[in-house]
Amino acid sequence: MTVTTDVSAPPLGETRLLADHPGDRVPQVSTRSLIDLLERAGLTGRGGAGFPTARKLAALEGRRPVVVGNAMEGEPLSHKDAVLLHKSPDLVLDGLEVLRHALRPSRTVLALGARVPMPPERRGIEVRRLLDSFVAGQETALVNQLNGHDPVPTDPSTPVFRKGVGGRPTLVLNAETLAQLALLVRYGATWFRSQGLQDDPGTFLISLTESRPGLLNHPGVLEARRGVPLREVLERGGADPREVQAVLIGGYHGAWIPGHALDTPLSRPGLAPFGATPGAGIVHLLETGACPLDVSARVATYLASQSARQCGPCLNGLPHLARTMTRLARPGADPALLQELDRVQHLVTGRGACKHPDGTVRFVSSTLRVFDRHVTEHLHGHCDSHRTGGVRR
């Protein structure tokens, strides 16, 4: 079936998901037509992992799966799903509607975290308000909770596209990915690719936050093309680059970009030298006066508290990592702490029951690399920063 795109005038420029949309009915497409459209468009998941959406659908073709929209948003620095469900809830529901027609699922669910507003009712779509935590939005944890169990990740050797909700093959897509899909079906692949990069097209939502009030004139959620320079995002938020020590990309499982590298594009290739990816679109500014080691130690402590506590790395490794980071954050720290941090990171990486330990190690490793000067200061008994404190939400 050919995708119909003459439903209304497409939104121009970078504001797409957050634009005003007409109430026209979303076109219906077959599974094969939808997969072909997604392949031509190059849409990737907007929930963090960036997996090609077409490949997710192709793995479920002809299997009548359960379809789950993921709007759990357990990451404290992310607000995009909440804003999207407030500003453009029909786009998210339209995305689920497209999948209902194409895949003929046995069940269609929209899962909401505590901070995400309830959308209007839509026939055939269940809306579930679920228990919230940092790991609750992870794919297997979400499926586990929908199956009536605790919201913790399960055995990664059994992917949810094989066995998920109710034992059925399950497709999980982030709320923003669903909204992108709804626009793509309306306006086509050429329109979708008119923004962004050749190998990473389209737009994405950015949660722009700050470590202290006033660092940004306009904190909040904005929409930008893929590959937008980080400096442009800061300018749109009204930040003075001279007051920005570093920028955390990707949230608490992300990595730091130093203040001298603000021309870095928000794309996978552009961020790769810093060990970062666009992830779920989180951009958090750290002020020049803050102690980055103190901030990072508090984040590591939070991450240790949010573990599922069902494997050695989470149960023992992350708390020890957080305690060691906290000791390093005090001026006059023992130089042996660096060796201990290196040892624990190697013990934790790749050995968890989910990716939470690896994400925590990524954040800690980035902190030690980007703020090596601060580490040296602390080992010599002083800290030039005049403020300490945790990362603001």
C-alpha positions as CSV (number, residue, x, y, z in Angstrom):
1,M,0.0,0.0,0.0
2,T,1.3,3.5,-0.9
3,V,1.6,5.9,2.0
4,T,-0.8,8.8,1.7
5,T,0.9,12.2,2.5
6,D,-1.6,14.8,1.3
7,V,-3.4,15.1,4.6
8,S,-2.3,18.6,5.5
9,A,0.6,21.0,5.0
10,P,3.7,19.7,6.8
11,P,5.3,21.7,9.5
12,L,8.3,23.7,8.2
13,G,11.7,24.2,10.0
14,E,12.9,22.3,13.1
15,T,9.7,22.6,15.1
16,R,7.7,19.5,14.2
17,L,6.7,17.5,17.2
18,L,5.9,20.6,19.3
19,A,4.1,22.4,16.5
20,D,0.3,22.8,16.3
21,H,-1.2,19.9,14.4
22,P,-4.5,19.5,12.6
23,G,-6.9,16.9,13.8
24,D,-6.9,14.9,10.6
25,R,-7.0,11.1,10.7
26,V,-3.6,9.4,10.5
27,P,-3.1,7.4,7.3
28,Q,-3.3,3.6,7.5
29,V,-0.4,1.6,6.1
30,S,0.5,-2.1,5.8
31,T,3.4,-3.6,7.7
32,R,5.6,-3.9,4.7
33,S,4.8,-0.3,3.5
34,L,5.6,1.0,7.0
35,I,8.9,-0.9,7.3
36,D,9.9,0.4,3.8
37,L,9.0,3.9,4.8
38,L,11.0,3.7,8.0
39,E,14.0,2.3,6.2
40,R,13.9,5.2,3.6
41,A,13.5,7.8,6.4
42,G,16.2,6.3,8.7
43,L,14.2,6.9,11.9
44,T,16.0,5.7,15.0
45,G,14.7,5.3,18.5
46,R,14.5,8.5,20.5
47,G,14.5,6.7,23.9
48,G,18.3,6.4,24.3
49,A,19.7,3.4,22.5
50,G,19.1,4.9,19.0
51,F,18.2,1.5,17.4
52,P,16.8,1.6,13.8
53,T,13.0,1.5,14.1
54,A,12.6,-0.4,10.9
55,R,14.6,-3.3,12.2
56,K,12.5,-3.5,15.3
57,L,9.3,-3.8,13.2
58,A,10.8,-6.2,10.8
59,A,11.6,-8.6,13.7
60,L,7.8,-8.8,14.5
61,E,6.3,-8.8,11.0
62,G,3.4,-11.3,10.9
63,R,3.5,-12.2,14.6
64,R,0.7,-10.2,16.1
65,P,2.8,-8.8,18.9
66,V,1.9,-6.7,21.9
67,V,2.8,-3.0,21.2
68,V,4.0,-0.9,24.1
69,G,4.5,2.9,24.1
70,N,7.2,3.8,26.6
71,A,6.6,7.1,28.4
72,M,8.1,6.1,31.7
73,E,10.8,8.8,31.7
74,G,12.6,7.7,34.9
75,E,15.8,9.8,34.1
76,P,15.6,12.8,36.5
77,L,17.1,15.2,33.9
78,S,14.6,14.2,31.1
79,H,11.3,16.1,30.6
80,K,10.6,15.5,26.9
81,D,8.0,12.8,27.2
82,A,6.1,14.8,29.8
83,V,6.1,17.9,27.5
84,L,5.2,15.8,24.5
85,L,2.3,14.2,26.2
86,H,1.1,17.6,27.3
87,K,1.7,19.5,24.1
88,S,1.1,16.9,21.4
89,P,-0.5,13.8,23.0
90,D,-2.4,13.0,19.8
91,L,0.8,12.4,17.9
92,V,1.9,9.7,20.4
93,L,-1.6,8.1,20.2
94,D,-1.5,8.4,16.4
95,G,1.8,6.5,16.3
96,L,0.2,3.7,18.3
97,E,-2.8,3.8,15.9
98,V,-0.5,3.4,12.9
99,L,1.1,0.3,14.6
100,R,-2.3,-1.1,15.5
101,H,-3.4,-1.1,11.8
102,A,0.0,-2.3,10.4
103,L,0.9,-5.0,13.0
104,R,-2.6,-6.1,14.1
105,P,-1.3,-6.4,17.7
106,S,-3.1,-8.5,20.3
107,R,-2.8,-5.6,22.7
108,T,-1.7,-1.9,22.6
109,V,-0.5,-0.2,25.8
110,L,0.9,3.3,26.6
111,A,2.9,3.1,29.8
112,L,3.3,6.4,31.8
113,G,5.7,7.3,34.5
114,A,4.7,9.5,37.5
115,R,5.6,12.8,35.9
116,V,4.0,12.2,32.5
117,P,0.4,13.6,32.0
118,M,-2.5,11.4,31.1
119,P,-3.5,11.7,27.4
120,P,-7.0,11.7,26.0
121,E,-8.7,8.3,25.7
122,R,-8.3,6.5,22.4
123,R,-10.3,3.4,21.5
124,G,-8.1,0.2,21.5
125,I,-5.2,1.8,23.5
126,E,-4.7,0.9,27.1
127,V,-3.1,3.6,29.2
128,R,-1.3,2.4,32.3
129,R,0.2,4.5,35.1
130,L,3.1,2.4,36.4
131,L,5.6,2.5,39.3
132,D,8.5,4.8,38.6
133,S,12.3,4.5,39.1
134,F,15.5,5.1,37.2
135,V,15.5,1.6,35.7
136,A,11.7,1.1,35.4
137,G,11.7,2.4,31.8
138,Q,14.3,-0.1,30.7
139,E,12.7,-2.4,28.1
140,T,12.6,-5.6,30.1
141,A,11.8,-3.9,33.3
142,L,8.8,-2.2,31.7
143,V,7.6,-5.6,30.3
144,N,8.2,-7.2,33.7
145,Q,6.0,-4.6,35.4
146,L,3.2,-5.0,32.8
147,N,3.4,-8.7,33.6
148,G,2.5,-8.0,37.2
149,H,6.1,-8.2,38.6
150,D,8.6,-5.7,40.1
151,P,9.9,-3.0,37.7
152,V,13.4,-4.4,37.4
153,P,15.2,-5.7,34.3
154,T,15.1,-9.4,33.5
155,D,17.4,-11.8,31.7
156,P,18.7,-10.0,28.6
157,S,19.3,-13.3,26.8
158,T,15.5,-13.5,26.2
159,P,14.7,-10.3,24.2
160,V,11.2,-8.9,24.5
161,F,10.6,-9.2,20.7
162,R,10.6,-13.0,21.3
163,K,8.9,-13.2,24.7
164,G,7.5,-10.1,26.4
165,V,4.1,-9.0,27.7
166,G,2.0,-12.1,28.5
167,G,4.6,-14.2,26.9
168,R,3.9,-12.6,23.5
169,P,6.4,-11.1,21.1
170,T,6.5,-7.4,22.1
171,L,7.4,-4.1,20.4
172,V,8.5,-1.3,22.8
173,L,8.9,2.2,21.3
174,N,9.6,5.4,23.1
175,A,6.8,8.1,23.1
176,E,8.9,10.4,21.0
177,T,9.6,7.7,18.5
178,L,5.9,7.1,18.2
179,A,5.2,10.8,17.5
180,Q,8.0,10.9,14.9
181,L,6.4,7.8,13.3
182,A,3.0,9.5,13.1
183,L,4.4,12.6,11.3
184,L,6.5,10.4,9.0
185,V,3.4,8.5,7.8
186,R,1.6,11.7,7.2
187,Y,4.4,13.6,5.3
188,G,6.8,11.0,4.0
189,A,10.5,10.2,4.1
190,T,11.7,13.1,2.0
191,W,10.1,15.6,4.4
192,F,11.5,13.7,7.4
193,R,15.0,13.8,6.0
194,S,14.9,17.5,5.1
195,Q,16.2,18.2,8.6
196,G,19.2,16.6,10.3
197,L,22.1,14.7,8.8
198,Q,22.4,12.3,5.9
199,D,23.2,9.4,8.3
200,D,21.1,10.7,11.2
201,P,18.1,12.5,9.8
202,G,15.1,14.3,11.4
203,T,14.6,16.3,14.6
204,F,14.7,15.4,18.2
205,L,13.5,16.8,21.6
206,I,16.1,18.1,23.9
207,S,15.7,18.5,27.7
208,L,17.8,21.5,28.5
209,T,18.6,21.9,32.2
210,E,21.0,23.7,34.5
211,S,23.0,23.1,37.7
212,R,21.9,26.4,39.2
213,P,19.0,28.8,38.5
214,G,19.8,31.6,36.1
215,L,22.4,29.7,34.1
216,L,19.8,29.4,31.4
217,N,17.3,32.1,30.5
218,H,15.0,29.5,28.9
219,P,15.4,26.0,30.5
220,G,13.0,23.4,29.3
221,V,12.3,21.2,26.2
222,L,13.1,22.4,22.7
223,E,13.2,20.7,19.3
224,A,16.3,20.7,17.1
225,R,17.7,19.0,14.0
226,R,20.0,16.0,14.5
227,G,23.6,17.2,14.4
228,V,22.8,20.7,15.8
229,P,26.0,22.2,17.3
230,L,25.9,22.2,21.1
231,R,26.7,25.9,21.2
232,E,23.5,26.7,19.2
233,V,21.4,24.7,21.8
234,L,23.0,26.8,24.6
235,E,22.3,30.0,22.7
236,R,18.6,29.0,22.2
237,G,18.4,28.4,25.9
238,G,19.9,31.9,26.7
239,A,23.1,30.6,28.3
240,D,26.4,32.5,28.4
241,P,29.1,29.9,27.3
242,R,31.6,31.6,29.5
243,E,29.6,30.5,32.5
244,V,29.5,26.8,31.4
245,Q,32.2,24.5,32.7
246,A,30.9,21.4,30.9
247,V,27.8,19.9,29.5
248,L,26.4,16.5,30.4
249,I,25.0,14.7,27.3
250,G,22.6,11.8,27.7
251,G,21.8,12.1,31.3
252,Y,23.2,10.2,34.3
253,H,24.3,7.3,32.0
254,G,25.9,9.8,29.7
255,A,29.2,11.7,29.3
256,W,30.6,15.1,29.8
257,I,31.5,17.5,27.0
258,P,34.1,20.1,28.2
259,G,33.3,23.8,28.0
260,H,36.0,24.3,25.3
261,A,34.2,21.9,22.9
262,L,30.8,23.6,22.6
263,D,31.0,23.5,18.8
264,T,30.6,19.7,19.0
265,P,27.6,18.5,16.9
266,L,24.9,16.5,18.7
267,S,25.3,13.4,16.6
268,R,26.8,10.0,17.1
269,P,29.9,10.7,15.1
270,G,30.4,14.1,16.7
271,L,30.0,12.9,20.3
272,A,31.9,9.7,19.9
273,P,35.3,11.2,20.8
274,F,33.8,12.0,24.2
275,G,32.2,8.6,24.7
276,A,28.8,10.1,24.4
277,T,25.7,9.7,22.2
278,P,22.6,12.0,21.8
279,G,20.7,9.4,23.8
280,A,17.4,10.6,25.0
281,G,18.2,14.2,24.2
282,I,19.4,15.4,27.6
283,V,21.7,18.5,27.7
284,H,22.6,19.5,31.2
285,L,24.8,22.6,31.9
286,L,27.4,22.6,34.7
287,E,28.3,26.1,35.9
288,T,31.9,27.2,36.1
289,G,31.9,27.6,39.9
290,A,30.7,24.1,40.8
291,C,33.0,21.3,41.9
292,P,32.5,18.6,39.2
293,L,33.8,15.8,41.4
294,D,31.3,16.6,44.1
295,V,28.5,16.8,41.6
296,S,29.5,13.5,40.0
297,A,29.9,11.7,43.3
298,R,26.3,12.7,44.2
299,V,25.1,11.4,40.8
300,A,27.0,8.1,41.4
301,T,25.4,7.8,44.8
302,Y,22.0,8.3,43.3
303,L,22.7,5.7,40.6
304,A,23.8,3.2,43.2
305,S,20.6,3.7,45.1
306,Q,18.5,3.1,41.9
307,S,19.9,-0.3,41.0
308,A,17.8,-3.4,40.8
309,R,20.0,-5.1,43.4
310,Q,19.8,-8.5,41.6
311,C,23.4,-8.9,40.5
312,G,26.9,-8.5,42.0
313,P,27.8,-5.3,40.1
314,C,24.6,-3.5,41.3
315,L,24.6,-5.0,44.8
316,N,28.2,-4.4,45.6
317,G,30.1,-2.7,42.8
318,L,28.0,0.5,42.3
319,P,27.8,1.3,46.1
320,H,31.6,0.9,46.4
321,L,32.1,3.0,43.2
322,A,29.9,5.7,44.7
323,R,31.7,5.7,48.1
324,T,35.1,5.9,46.3
325,M,34.0,8.8,44.2
326,T,32.7,10.6,47.3
327,R,36.1,10.2,49.0
328,L,37.8,11.5,45.9
329,A,35.6,14.6,45.9
330,R,37.1,15.7,49.2
331,P,40.3,17.8,48.9
332,G,43.3,15.9,50.2
333,A,42.1,12.6,48.8
334,D,44.4,9.5,48.8
335,P,46.0,9.0,45.3
336,A,45.3,5.3,45.8
337,L,41.6,6.0,45.1
338,L,42.3,6.4,41.4
339,Q,43.6,2.8,41.2
340,E,40.7,1.6,43.2
341,L,38.2,3.4,40.9
342,D,39.9,1.8,37.9
343,R,39.8,-1.6,39.5
344,V,36.1,-1.4,40.4
345,Q,35.2,-0.1,36.9
346,H,36.8,-3.1,35.3
347,L,35.1,-5.5,37.7
348,V,31.6,-4.0,37.0
349,T,31.7,-3.4,33.2
350,G,29.9,-6.0,31.1
351,R,29.0,-8.2,34.1
352,G,25.6,-6.8,35.1
353,A,22.2,-8.3,34.6
354,C,21.3,-5.1,32.7
355,K,23.1,-2.1,31.3
356,H,22.7,0.0,34.5
357,P,26.2,-0.8,35.8
358,D,27.8,-0.1,32.5
359,G,26.0,3.3,32.2
360,T,27.2,4.2,35.7
361,V,30.8,3.3,34.8
362,R,30.5,5.4,31.6
363,F,29.5,8.4,33.6
364,V,32.3,8.0,36.2
365,S,34.9,7.3,33.6
366,S,33.9,10.5,31.7
367,T,34.1,12.5,34.9
368,L,37.7,11.3,35.6
369,R,38.7,12.0,32.0
370,V,37.2,15.4,31.5
371,F,37.9,16.8,34.9
372,D,41.4,15.4,35.3
373,R,42.7,18.8,36.4
374,H,40.2,18.8,39.3
375,V,41.3,15.3,40.3
376,T,44.9,16.5,40.5
377,E,43.8,19.5,42.6
378,H,41.9,17.3,45.0
379,L,44.9,15.0,45.4
380,H,47.0,18.0,46.3
381,G,44.6,19.1,49.0
382,H,42.7,21.9,47.4
383,C,39.7,22.7,45.2
384,D,39.3,25.9,43.2
385,S,35.6,25.5,42.9
386,H,33.4,27.6,45.2
387,R,30.2,25.6,45.0
388,T,29.3,22.0,45.6
389,G,26.0,20.3,45.2
390,G,24.0,17.8,43.2
391,V,22.8,18.1,39.7
392,R,19.5,20.0,39.6
393,R,16.5,18.4,38.0
